[in-house]
Amino acid sequence: LSAISLLFDAVHVVAAAVQELNRSQSVGATPLSCKSSKIWEHGTSLMNYLRMVELEGLTGHIEFNSKGQRSNYILRIMQNSREGLRQIGQWHSEQGLSMERKLPSVNMTDTLFNTTLTITTILENPYVMLRHNHHELEGNERYEGFCVDMLKELADILKFKYRIRLVGDGVYGVPGANGTWTGMVGELISRKADLAVAGLTITAEREKVIDFSKPFMTLGISIMYRVHLGRRPGYFSFLDPFSPGVWLFMLLAYLAVSCVLFLVARLTPYEWYNPDPCPRGRCSMLINQYSLGNSFWFPVGGFMQQGSAIAPRALSTRCVSGVWWAFTLIIISSYTANLAAFLTVQRMEVPIESVDDLADQTAIEYGTMHGGSTMTFFQNSRYQTYQRMWNFMHSKQPSVFVKSTEEGIARVLNSNYAYLLESTMNEYYRQRNCNLTQIGGLLDTKGYGIGMPVGSVYRDEFDLAILKLQEDNRLEILKRKWWDGGRCPKEGDHRAKGLGMENIGGIFVVLVCGLLAAILIAVLEFAWMLRRTPRTQSACEEMLRELQGILLCRDSLQLRRRQGAGGPRPRPLSLEDRRSRAAAVSLSNGKLCAGTGLSVAVSEPLPHRLATEAAMVARGCSHVRICPECRRFQGLRARPSPDPSEDSVEWDKTTNSSEPE
């Protein structure tokens, strides 16, 4: 209308200028050629008369300045309302803008006031879903979801009514071979619907045939795949930080170090020492603390970082101990560093980690929803990787395209299949199914918008309303309402959690087995001692008697053995006897030579004491030997004792009696 008015006024201005020119001179038509440099002789005069024209036209006052530009004019600002067009202000070329009334706010617009709009949508979690009791409801009450709540918010702002109707063919919309569109886009083109409110992606191809509002959600294409978890933590998961091969080599290393330590300690002369040297240079027997049992116990104490009462004396044994301690330091540190991760984290094994890995293999099938924007993205992409993926999907038989997101997720869970879908949908389903995961990042960036027919008069109102919802954080609140609440933990939640018995229960099993083994060995040792000791009662009675004494804190059976079974309680040992027992124990570093029954008293004369020690050597005590300076007693020989009940040995001295004792 404004263009026609301007054209009408322009014709009147030209006519007025020609009339004024014709009054001063005769104006005639002269044939001219575009190739000729000759101009119309009255052209300059006509331009001057045009600048002098001044009249009132349909568009207001008409006047031109010296440059031929219109000046001193007014533009009226009109508003379309239910009563028709009404002026709300004006704009003067010299004075500027002048408003007669304020612009109405968005929630008071009259464009959509009391208007009923037809909304086309598609069932897609969590955007539009049917209520569980939708059979009992009617109209819009049958539906729920993010888009349904957003429609309620928009209707409250713009004061309109709406009627939700599902799309007939159940697709979003793709162009056909004859130029027609399917799905919600097709219904907007054919004016069967006023709005399309769903997870409808804004694309350039759709923008050519329909209009979109500002995006109400930003997203991208992602890859959904099923979770491949390794072995879940079990009772013996504390063994997981090391592989079975490492545990085996650690056992072999322990055995090798124990054997080498025993061999080196026997070879070096500096590990043989006198535990109770004679005063004034008098010599006695030499012992070696690295017996076979001690050689196997010393590495255990170092490995468990508890130490041992055995201290290496020679440089060779210290070298073996040093390298073993360094070995255990690295092993224990590595084990401790990895133990927490293996007890608290279930490792996920994923054969693909990015879209490039997916494109470079053929063992895992992948596809998209048929007729969706993701399918169009790969179809029109010029990126080499995405072109290769489209060729694979398009030529794969049976088809890798699915009809709905639910079908794609079911195919992911039940087969070796990766599903390409929007990141918001991926996040929603991953929150509700812990067997799903996202591979890599986003392939692109795009948004969801409200679709409407081309040239819709409601576009500006919906743009302003969506911006208002974003500024008020209403859209973020709605997203949290429909996305959160799944039973799966968030991927970014790394808070420490308590360990249960399923994580460390195996160490309790090891502890109980060790205690039971110790009790069994103690019983076997007790039975072995009873076999070598004369007794009047059975083994079971002896064991019960010993257990009764333990519970009542009585003296041990070994202390009563010398008085006979059932005899009176022996008197306490004298100070001299205790010294004799202490000397006997110290000679073998806590273990007296088995079966000798000999004890060495410190207060005994030296010849008798050395003779007793020589008897210990003769009876097989491999960790006791006579020092080289005492070889003058090599002539000592054993003579049977007249009393067979006494465990003693008498010796004949064959050396020179004149030698000092």
C-alpha positions as CSV (number, residue, x, y, z in Angstrom):
1,L,0.0,0.0,0.0
2,S,2.8,2.4,0.9
3,A,4.6,1.6,-2.4
4,I,1.5,2.5,-4.5
5,S,1.1,5.7,-2.6
6,L,4.7,6.7,-3.3
7,L,4.3,5.8,-7.0
8,F,1.1,7.9,-7.2
9,D,2.8,10.9,-5.6
10,A,5.9,10.5,-7.9
11,V,3.7,10.7,-11.0
12,H,2.0,13.9,-9.7
13,V,5.4,15.5,-9.0
14,V,6.6,14.8,-12.6
15,A,3.3,16.1,-14.1
16,A,3.5,19.3,-12.1
17,A,7.1,19.9,-13.2
18,V,6.3,19.3,-16.9
19,Q,3.4,21.7,-16.7
20,E,5.6,24.5,-15.3
21,L,8.3,23.7,-17.9
22,N,5.7,23.9,-20.8
23,R,4.6,27.3,-19.7
24,S,8.1,28.8,-20.2
25,Q,9.1,27.0,-23.4
26,S,7.7,24.5,-25.9
27,V,8.5,21.0,-24.9
28,G,8.6,18.4,-27.7
29,A,9.7,14.8,-28.0
30,T,13.0,14.2,-29.7
31,P,14.1,10.8,-30.9
32,L,17.4,9.8,-29.2
33,S,19.7,6.8,-29.4
34,C,21.5,5.2,-26.5
35,K,24.7,5.0,-28.6
36,S,24.6,8.7,-29.3
37,S,26.1,11.3,-27.0
38,K,23.3,13.7,-27.8
39,I,21.0,14.5,-24.8
40,W,17.4,15.8,-24.5
41,E,17.6,19.6,-24.6
42,H,14.9,20.1,-21.9
43,G,16.4,17.6,-19.4
44,T,18.3,20.0,-17.3
45,S,15.4,22.4,-17.2
46,L,13.0,19.7,-16.1
47,M,15.4,18.7,-13.2
48,N,15.4,22.2,-12.0
49,Y,11.5,22.4,-12.1
50,L,11.4,19.1,-10.2
51,R,13.4,20.6,-7.3
52,M,10.9,23.5,-7.1
53,V,7.8,21.3,-6.9
54,E,5.9,21.5,-3.6
55,L,2.5,19.9,-3.0
56,E,0.5,17.6,-0.7
57,G,0.3,14.0,-1.7
58,L,-0.9,10.7,-0.3
59,T,2.4,10.3,1.6
60,G,2.2,13.8,3.1
61,H,4.0,17.0,2.3
62,I,6.3,16.7,-0.8
63,E,9.3,19.0,-1.0
64,F,12.9,18.6,-2.3
65,N,16.1,20.3,-1.4
66,S,18.8,21.5,-3.7
67,K,20.3,18.0,-4.1
68,G,17.0,16.6,-5.2
69,Q,16.3,14.7,-2.0
70,R,12.9,14.8,-0.3
71,S,12.8,17.0,2.8
72,N,10.5,18.3,5.4
73,Y,8.3,15.2,5.5
74,I,6.7,13.1,8.2
75,L,6.3,9.3,8.5
76,R,3.4,8.0,10.6
77,I,4.0,5.0,12.8
78,M,0.9,2.7,12.7
79,Q,0.0,-0.4,14.7
80,N,-2.3,-3.2,13.6
81,S,-4.8,-4.0,16.3
82,R,-8.3,-5.5,16.6
83,E,-9.8,-2.1,15.7
84,G,-7.5,-1.8,12.6
85,L,-4.6,0.4,11.9
86,R,-4.0,3.1,14.4
87,Q,-1.3,5.8,14.7
88,I,1.0,5.5,17.7
89,G,3.6,8.0,16.7
90,Q,5.4,9.8,13.9
91,W,8.9,10.5,12.6
92,H,9.9,13.9,11.2
93,S,12.8,14.3,8.8
94,E,14.0,17.3,10.8
95,Q,12.7,16.7,14.4
96,G,13.1,12.9,14.6
97,L,10.9,10.3,16.4
98,S,7.8,11.4,18.4
99,M,5.7,8.6,20.0
100,E,2.1,9.3,21.0
101,R,1.9,6.1,23.3
102,K,4.3,3.4,24.6
103,L,4.7,0.2,22.7
104,P,2.8,-2.6,24.3
105,S,4.8,-5.4,26.1
106,V,5.0,-8.9,24.7
107,N,2.6,-10.3,27.1
108,M,0.0,-7.8,26.1
109,T,0.1,-8.2,22.4
110,D,-3.1,-8.3,20.5
111,T,-1.8,-10.2,17.5
112,L,-2.3,-13.6,19.1
113,F,-4.9,-12.6,21.6
114,N,-7.6,-15.3,22.0
115,T,-6.3,-17.0,18.8
116,T,-6.4,-20.8,18.5
117,L,-3.4,-22.3,16.8
118,T,-3.0,-25.8,15.4
119,I,0.2,-27.4,16.7
120,T,1.8,-30.3,14.8
121,T,4.3,-32.4,16.7
122,I,5.8,-35.9,17.0
123,L,6.1,-38.3,19.9
124,E,9.7,-38.1,21.1
125,N,11.0,-38.4,24.6
126,P,11.3,-36.2,26.5
127,Y,9.9,-33.4,24.2
128,V,6.3,-34.8,23.6
129,M,5.1,-37.9,25.3
130,L,1.8,-39.5,26.0
131,R,0.7,-39.7,29.7
132,H,0.3,-43.1,31.2
133,N,-3.4,-42.5,31.5
134,H,-3.9,-40.8,28.2
135,H,-6.8,-43.0,27.3
136,E,-8.8,-41.4,30.0
137,L,-7.9,-37.8,29.0
138,E,-8.8,-35.7,26.0
139,G,-7.2,-32.9,24.0
140,N,-3.9,-31.4,25.1
141,E,-4.1,-33.1,28.5
142,R,-3.1,-36.3,26.9
143,Y,0.5,-35.1,26.3
144,E,3.4,-34.1,28.5
145,G,7.0,-33.3,28.1
146,F,9.5,-30.4,27.6
147,C,7.7,-29.0,24.5
148,V,4.3,-29.3,26.1
149,D,5.4,-27.3,29.1
150,M,7.2,-24.7,26.8
151,L,3.9,-24.3,24.9
152,K,2.1,-23.5,28.2
153,E,4.7,-20.9,29.0
154,L,4.4,-19.3,25.6
155,A,0.6,-19.3,25.7
156,D,0.6,-17.5,29.1
157,I,2.9,-14.8,27.6
158,L,1.2,-14.3,24.2
159,K,-2.4,-15.1,25.4
160,F,-3.3,-17.6,22.7
161,K,-4.9,-21.0,22.7
162,Y,-3.6,-24.1,20.9
163,R,-4.6,-27.6,19.9
164,I,-1.9,-30.3,19.7
165,R,-2.1,-32.8,16.8
166,L,0.4,-35.6,16.0
167,V,1.9,-35.6,12.5
168,G,0.3,-38.1,10.2
169,D,3.4,-39.9,8.8
170,G,5.4,-39.7,12.0
171,V,8.6,-38.0,10.6
172,Y,10.1,-34.6,11.0
173,G,10.3,-33.8,7.3
174,V,12.6,-34.4,4.3
175,P,12.3,-33.3,0.7
176,G,10.9,-35.8,-1.8
177,A,11.9,-36.4,-5.4
178,N,9.2,-34.2,-6.8
179,G,10.0,-31.2,-4.5
180,T,7.3,-32.0,-1.9
181,W,8.1,-32.3,1.8
182,T,7.0,-35.0,4.3
183,G,6.4,-34.8,8.0
184,M,5.8,-31.7,10.0
185,V,7.6,-29.5,7.4
186,G,5.1,-30.7,4.8
187,E,2.1,-29.8,7.0
188,L,3.5,-26.3,7.6
189,I,3.9,-25.8,3.8
190,S,0.4,-27.0,3.1
191,R,-0.9,-24.7,5.9
192,K,-2.4,-27.7,7.7
193,A,-0.7,-26.5,10.9
194,D,0.2,-23.1,12.2
195,L,3.2,-24.2,14.3
196,A,5.5,-27.2,14.6
197,V,6.7,-27.5,18.2
198,A,9.1,-30.5,18.7
199,G,12.8,-31.3,18.5
200,L,12.8,-29.8,15.0
201,T,16.3,-28.9,13.9
202,I,16.9,-25.6,12.1
203,T,18.6,-26.3,8.8
204,A,19.3,-24.2,5.7
205,E,17.2,-26.6,3.5
206,R,14.2,-26.3,5.8
207,E,14.7,-22.5,6.2
208,K,14.0,-22.2,2.5
209,V,10.5,-23.5,2.7
210,I,9.4,-22.6,6.3
211,D,10.2,-20.0,8.9
212,F,11.9,-20.8,12.2
213,S,11.8,-18.9,15.5
214,K,15.0,-18.2,17.5
215,P,16.5,-21.5,18.8
216,F,15.2,-22.5,22.2
217,M,17.9,-25.2,22.6
218,T,21.4,-25.7,21.3
219,L,22.8,-29.1,20.6
220,G,24.9,-31.2,18.2
221,I,25.2,-34.7,16.7
222,S,26.8,-37.3,19.0
223,I,27.5,-41.1,19.0
224,M,25.7,-43.5,21.3
225,Y,27.2,-46.8,22.0
226,R,26.8,-49.5,24.7
227,V,29.1,-49.7,27.7
228,H,31.7,-52.4,27.7
229,L,32.7,-52.9,31.4
230,G,35.7,-55.0,32.4
231,R,35.5,-57.5,35.3
232,R,33.6,-56.0,38.2
233,P,35.3,-55.7,41.5
234,G,35.2,-59.0,43.4
235,Y,36.4,-60.5,46.7
236,F,39.9,-60.8,45.3
237,S,40.0,-57.5,43.4
238,F,43.0,-56.4,45.6
239,L,45.1,-58.6,43.3
240,D,44.1,-56.7,40.2
241,P,46.8,-54.0,40.3
242,F,49.3,-56.7,39.2
243,S,48.8,-59.2,36.5
244,P,49.1,-62.9,37.3
245,G,52.5,-62.9,35.5
246,V,53.8,-60.2,37.8
247,W,52.6,-62.1,40.9
248,L,54.3,-65.3,39.7
249,F,57.6,-63.5,39.0
250,M,57.4,-61.9,42.5
251,L,57.1,-65.3,44.0
252,L,60.0,-66.6,42.0
253,A,62.0,-63.5,43.0
254,Y,61.3,-64.2,46.7
255,L,62.4,-67.8,46.4
256,A,65.6,-66.8,44.5
257,V,66.5,-64.1,47.0
258,S,66.0,-66.5,50.0
259,C,68.2,-69.1,48.4
260,V,70.9,-66.7,47.5
261,L,70.8,-65.1,50.9
262,F,71.2,-68.6,52.6
263,L,74.1,-69.5,50.2
264,V,76.0,-66.2,50.6
265,A,75.5,-66.2,54.4
266,R,77.1,-69.7,54.6
267,L,80.0,-68.8,52.4
268,T,81.1,-65.5,53.9
269,P,83.1,-65.9,57.1
270,Y,81.8,-62.6,58.5
271,E,78.3,-64.0,59.2
272,W,79.8,-66.5,61.6
273,Y,80.2,-64.9,65.0
274,N,80.4,-65.7,68.7
275,P,77.2,-64.7,70.5
276,D,78.8,-64.9,74.0
277,P,82.6,-64.3,73.6
278,C,84.7,-65.6,76.5
279,P,86.4,-62.9,78.6
280,R,90.1,-62.3,78.2
281,G,90.2,-63.7,74.7
282,R,88.9,-67.1,75.5
283,C,87.0,-68.5,72.6
284,S,83.8,-70.3,72.3
285,M,81.6,-71.7,69.4
286,L,80.6,-69.5,66.4
287,I,77.0,-69.4,65.0
288,N,75.3,-68.2,61.8
289,Q,72.0,-66.4,62.2
290,Y,70.9,-67.2,58.6
291,S,69.5,-70.7,59.0
292,L,67.3,-72.0,56.3
293,G,64.2,-70.9,58.1
294,N,65.6,-67.4,58.9
295,S,66.7,-67.0,55.3
296,F,63.1,-67.5,54.1
297,W,61.7,-65.3,56.8
298,F,64.0,-62.3,56.4
299,P,62.7,-61.4,52.8
300,V,59.1,-61.7,54.1
301,G,59.8,-59.1,56.8
302,G,61.4,-56.7,54.3
303,F,58.6,-57.2,51.7
304,M,55.9,-56.5,54.3
305,Q,57.9,-53.4,55.5
306,Q,57.9,-54.7,59.0
307,G,61.6,-55.5,59.3
308,S,63.2,-58.3,61.3
309,A,65.4,-58.9,64.3
310,I,68.0,-60.4,61.9
311,A,70.5,-57.8,60.8
312,P,73.1,-58.7,58.0
313,R,76.7,-58.4,59.1
314,A,78.7,-59.1,56.0
315,L,79.0,-56.9,52.9
316,S,77.6,-59.6,50.7
317,T,74.5,-60.2,52.8
318,R,73.9,-56.5,53.1
319,C,74.2,-56.2,49.3
320,V,71.5,-58.9,48.9
321,S,69.3,-57.2,51.5
322,G,69.7,-53.8,49.9
323,V,68.7,-54.8,46.4
324,W,65.7,-56.7,47.9
325,W,64.6,-53.7,49.8
326,A,64.9,-51.5,46.7
327,F,62.8,-54.1,44.8
328,T,60.1,-54.2,47.4
329,L,60.0,-50.3,47.6
330,I,59.1,-50.0,43.9
331,I,56.7,-53.0,44.0
332,I,54.8,-51.7,47.1
333,S,54.7,-48.1,45.8
334,S,53.3,-49.3,42.4
335,Y,50.8,-51.6,44.1
336,T,49.5,-48.8,46.4
337,A,49.2,-46.3,43.6
338,N,47.0,-48.6,41.5
339,L,45.0,-50.2,44.3
340,A,42.6,-47.3,44.7
341,A,41.7,-47.1,41.0
342,F,41.1,-50.9,40.8
343,L,38.9,-51.0,43.9
344,T,36.7,-47.9,43.1
345,V,36.5,-47.6,39.3
346,Q,35.0,-50.1,36.9
347,R,37.1,-49.7,33.8
348,M,35.2,-49.2,30.6
349,E,36.7,-50.8,27.5
350,V,35.5,-49.0,24.4
351,P,36.6,-50.2,20.9
352,I,36.1,-46.8,19.5
353,E,36.9,-43.4,21.0
354,S,36.0,-40.9,18.2
355,V,34.1,-40.4,15.0
356,D,37.3,-41.1,13.1
357,D,37.6,-44.5,14.8
358,L,34.0,-45.3,13.8
359,A,34.6,-44.3,10.2
360,D,37.8,-46.3,9.9
361,Q,36.3,-49.6,10.8
362,T,33.5,-51.9,9.5
363,A,33.0,-54.3,12.4
364,I,30.6,-51.9,14.2
365,E,27.5,-50.8,12.2
366,Y,26.2,-47.3,12.6
367,G,23.2,-45.3,11.4
368,T,20.7,-42.5,12.1
369,M,17.0,-42.0,12.1
370,H,15.5,-42.1,8.6
371,G,14.1,-38.8,7.5
372,G,15.7,-36.7,10.2
373,S,18.1,-33.8,10.2
374,T,21.0,-36.1,11.2
375,M,20.5,-38.1,8.1
376,T,20.4,-34.9,6.0
377,F,23.6,-33.7,7.6
378,F,25.6,-36.7,6.5
379,Q,23.9,-36.7,3.1
380,N,24.9,-33.1,2.3
381,S,28.2,-33.0,4.1
382,R,31.3,-32.3,2.1
383,Y,33.7,-33.4,4.8
384,Q,35.6,-36.5,3.7
385,T,35.1,-38.5,6.9
386,Y,31.3,-37.8,6.9
387,Q,31.1,-38.6,3.2
388,R,32.7,-41.9,3.8
389,M,30.3,-42.6,6.7
390,W,27.3,-41.7,4.5
391,N,28.4,-44.0,1.7
392,F,28.7,-46.8,4.3
393,M,25.2,-46.1,5.8
394,H,23.6,-45.7,2.4
395,S,25.0,-48.9,0.9
396,K,24.7,-51.1,4.0
397,Q,22.2,-54.0,3.7
398,P,20.2,-54.6,5.8
399,S,19.5,-50.9,6.3
400,V,21.2,-49.2,9.3
401,F,18.5,-46.5,9.4
402,V,15.8,-46.7,12.1
403,K,12.3,-45.3,12.3
404,S,12.5,-43.9,15.8
405,T,15.0,-43.2,18.6
406,E,13.6,-46.1,20.7
407,E,14.4,-48.5,17.9
408,G,17.9,-47.2,17.5
409,I,18.6,-47.5,21.3
410,A,17.2,-51.1,21.3
411,R,19.5,-51.9,18.4
412,V,22.5,-50.4,20.2
413,L,21.8,-52.6,23.3
414,N,21.1,-55.8,21.4
415,S,23.7,-55.7,18.7
416,N,27.1,-54.3,17.7
417,Y,25.6,-51.0,16.6
418,A,26.4,-47.3,17.1
419,Y,23.5,-44.8,16.9
420,L,24.0,-41.2,15.7
421,L,21.6,-38.7,17.3
422,E,21.3,-35.3,18.9
423,S,23.3,-34.8,22.0
424,T,20.2,-33.8,24.1
425,M,18.5,-37.1,23.3
426,N,21.8,-38.9,24.0
427,E,22.0,-37.3,27.4
428,Y,18.4,-38.1,28.2
429,Y,18.6,-41.8,27.5
430,R,22.1,-42.2,29.1
431,Q,20.6,-40.9,32.4
432,R,18.0,-43.7,32.3
433,N,20.1,-46.6,31.0
434,C,23.5,-47.1,32.6
435,N,24.5,-49.5,29.7
436,L,24.7,-46.6,27.3
437,T,27.5,-44.1,26.8
438,Q,28.6,-41.3,24.5
439,I,31.6,-41.7,22.3
440,G,33.7,-38.6,21.6
441,G,32.4,-35.1,21.3
442,L,29.9,-33.3,19.1
443,L,30.1,-33.6,15.3
444,D,28.4,-30.2,14.7
445,T,26.5,-27.4,16.4
446,K,22.8,-26.5,15.7
447,G,19.6,-25.6,17.4
448,Y,16.0,-26.5,17.8
449,G,13.4,-24.0,16.8
450,I,9.6,-23.6,16.4
451,G,8.6,-24.0,12.8
452,M,5.9,-22.0,11.1
453,P,4.8,-21.2,7.5
454,V,6.7,-18.8,5.4
455,G,5.7,-15.1,6.1
456,S,3.9,-16.0,9.4
457,V,2.8,-12.9,11.2
458,Y,3.5,-14.7,14.5
459,R,7.2,-15.0,14.1
460,D,8.3,-11.8,15.9
461,E,6.0,-12.5,18.8
462,F,7.4,-16.0,19.3
463,D,11.0,-14.7,19.0
464,L,10.4,-12.2,21.7
465,A,8.6,-14.7,23.9
466,I,11.5,-17.3,23.6
467,L,14.0,-14.6,24.5
468,K,12.0,-13.7,27.5
469,L,11.9,-17.4,28.6
470,Q,15.6,-17.7,28.2
471,E,16.3,-14.5,30.2
472,D,14.0,-15.8,33.0
473,N,15.8,-19.2,32.9
474,R,12.5,-20.9,32.4
475,L,13.9,-23.0,29.6
476,E,16.8,-24.2,31.7
477,I,14.4,-25.1,34.6
478,L,12.3,-27.1,32.2
479,K,15.3,-28.9,30.8
480,R,16.4,-29.9,34.3
481,K,12.9,-31.1,35.1
482,W,12.8,-33.5,32.1
483,W,16.4,-34.5,31.8
484,D,17.5,-35.0,35.3
485,G,16.2,-37.6,37.7
486,G,17.7,-40.7,36.0
487,R,19.1,-43.5,38.1
488,C,22.6,-43.5,36.6
489,P,25.2,-41.3,38.2
490,K,26.6,-38.3,36.4
491,E,29.8,-39.0,34.4
492,G,31.5,-36.0,36.0
493,D,30.8,-37.2,39.6
494,H,34.2,-38.2,41.0
495,R,33.4,-37.9,44.7
496,A,34.9,-40.5,46.9
497,K,32.6,-43.4,47.8
498,G,32.9,-45.9,50.6
499,L,34.2,-49.4,49.7
500,G,31.9,-52.3,50.3
501,M,32.6,-55.9,51.1
502,E,32.4,-56.7,47.4
503,N,35.6,-54.7,46.9
504,I,37.8,-55.7,49.8
505,G,36.1,-58.8,51.1
506,G,38.9,-61.0,49.8
507,I,41.5,-59.7,52.3
508,F,39.2,-60.9,55.1
509,V,39.2,-64.3,53.5
510,V,43.0,-64.3,53.4
511,L,43.1,-63.3,57.0
512,V,40.7,-66.0,58.1
513,C,42.6,-68.6,56.1
514,G,45.9,-67.5,57.6
515,L,44.5,-67.8,61.1
516,L,43.1,-71.3,60.4
517,A,46.4,-72.4,58.9
518,A,48.3,-71.2,62.0
519,I,45.9,-73.1,64.3
520,L,46.3,-76.2,62.2
521,I,50.1,-76.0,62.2
522,A,50.1,-75.4,66.0
523,V,48.0,-78.6,66.4
524,L,50.4,-80.6,64.2
525,E,53.4,-79.3,66.2
526,F,51.7,-80.2,69.4
527,A,50.9,-83.7,68.1
528,W,54.5,-84.1,66.9
529,M,55.8,-83.2,70.3
530,L,53.5,-85.7,72.0
531,R,54.9,-88.5,69.7
532,R,58.4,-87.8,70.9
533,T,57.5,-87.5,74.6
534,P,56.5,-90.3,77.0
535,R,52.9,-89.8,78.2
536,T,50.3,-91.6,80.2
537,Q,47.3,-90.1,78.6
538,S,45.9,-90.0,75.0
539,A,46.7,-87.2,72.6
540,C,43.2,-85.8,72.8
541,E,43.3,-85.7,76.6
542,E,46.7,-84.0,76.5
543,M,45.4,-81.4,74.1
544,L,42.3,-80.8,76.2
545,R,44.4,-80.5,79.3
546,E,46.6,-78.0,77.5
547,L,43.6,-76.0,76.3
548,Q,42.2,-75.9,79.8
549,G,45.5,-74.6,81.1
550,I,45.5,-71.9,78.4
551,L,42.0,-70.7,79.3
552,L,42.9,-70.7,83.0
553,C,46.3,-69.0,82.4
554,R,48.2,-71.9,83.9
555,D,51.8,-72.8,83.1
556,S,52.4,-74.6,79.8
557,L,52.5,-78.3,79.4
558,Q,56.3,-78.2,78.6
559,L,57.0,-76.8,82.1
560,R,55.1,-79.7,83.7
561,R,56.6,-82.3,81.4
562,R,59.8,-82.7,83.5
563,Q,57.7,-83.6,86.5
564,G,55.6,-86.1,84.5
565,A,52.1,-86.0,83.3
566,G,49.7,-85.1,86.1
567,G,52.6,-84.4,88.5
568,P,52.9,-81.4,90.8
569,R,53.5,-78.0,89.5
570,P,57.3,-77.4,89.2
571,R,58.9,-74.8,91.3
572,P,59.9,-71.5,89.7
573,L,63.3,-71.6,87.9
574,S,66.3,-70.2,89.7
575,L,68.3,-67.3,88.4
576,E,71.1,-69.7,87.4
577,D,68.7,-72.0,85.4
578,R,67.2,-69.0,83.6
579,R,70.7,-67.9,82.6
580,S,71.4,-71.3,81.3
581,R,68.2,-71.4,79.2
582,A,68.9,-67.9,77.9
583,A,72.4,-68.9,76.8
584,A,71.0,-72.0,75.0
585,V,68.4,-70.0,73.2
586,S,70.8,-67.3,72.1
587,L,73.1,-69.7,70.5
588,S,70.7,-70.5,67.7
589,N,69.0,-67.1,67.5
590,G,65.8,-68.3,69.0
591,K,65.8,-72.0,67.9
592,L,67.9,-74.5,69.8
593,C,69.2,-77.4,67.7
594,A,66.4,-80.0,67.5
595,G,66.8,-83.2,69.4
596,T,70.0,-82.3,71.3
597,G,68.4,-81.6,74.6
598,L,71.6,-79.9,75.6
599,S,71.9,-76.6,77.4
600,V,75.0,-74.6,78.0
601,A,75.4,-72.8,81.3
602,V,77.5,-69.8,81.5
603,S,78.8,-70.7,84.9
604,E,80.1,-74.1,83.9
605,P,83.8,-74.6,83.5
606,L,85.2,-73.9,80.0
607,P,86.2,-77.5,79.1
608,H,82.9,-78.9,80.0
609,R,81.1,-76.0,78.2
610,L,83.1,-76.5,75.0
611,A,82.5,-80.2,75.2
612,T,78.8,-79.7,75.3
613,E,78.9,-77.4,72.3
614,A,81.0,-79.9,70.4
615,A,78.3,-82.5,71.1
616,M,75.7,-80.1,69.6
617,V,77.8,-80.0,66.5
618,A,78.1,-83.7,66.4
619,R,74.3,-84.0,66.6
620,G,73.7,-82.1,63.4
621,C,73.3,-78.4,64.5
622,S,74.4,-76.9,61.2
623,H,74.3,-73.4,62.3
624,V,76.8,-73.9,65.2
625,R,80.5,-74.7,64.7
626,I,83.7,-74.6,66.8
627,C,86.0,-71.7,66.1
628,P,89.4,-72.5,64.6
629,E,91.1,-71.5,67.8
630,C,89.3,-74.2,69.7
631,R,90.4,-77.1,67.6
632,R,92.6,-78.4,70.5
633,F,89.3,-80.0,71.7
634,Q,89.0,-82.1,68.6
635,G,90.2,-85.1,70.6
636,L,87.0,-84.9,72.6
637,R,85.0,-88.0,72.2
638,A,81.6,-89.0,73.4
639,R,81.2,-91.7,76.1
640,P,77.8,-93.2,76.8
641,S,76.2,-92.0,80.0
642,P,75.6,-94.6,82.6
643,D,72.1,-93.2,83.2
644,P,70.1,-93.5,79.9
645,S,67.3,-91.4,81.3
646,E,69.5,-88.4,81.5
647,D,70.0,-86.6,78.3
648,S,73.7,-85.8,78.9
649,V,77.1,-86.7,77.5
650,E,80.4,-87.3,79.3
651,W,83.6,-86.5,77.5
652,D,87.2,-87.7,77.9
653,K,89.8,-85.0,77.6
654,T,92.7,-86.1,75.4
655,T,94.4,-82.9,75.1
656,N,97.4,-81.7,77.2
657,S,96.1,-81.0,80.7
658,S,98.8,-78.4,81.2
659,E,97.1,-76.1,78.8
660,P,95.1,-73.3,80.5
661,E,91.4,-73.8,80.7
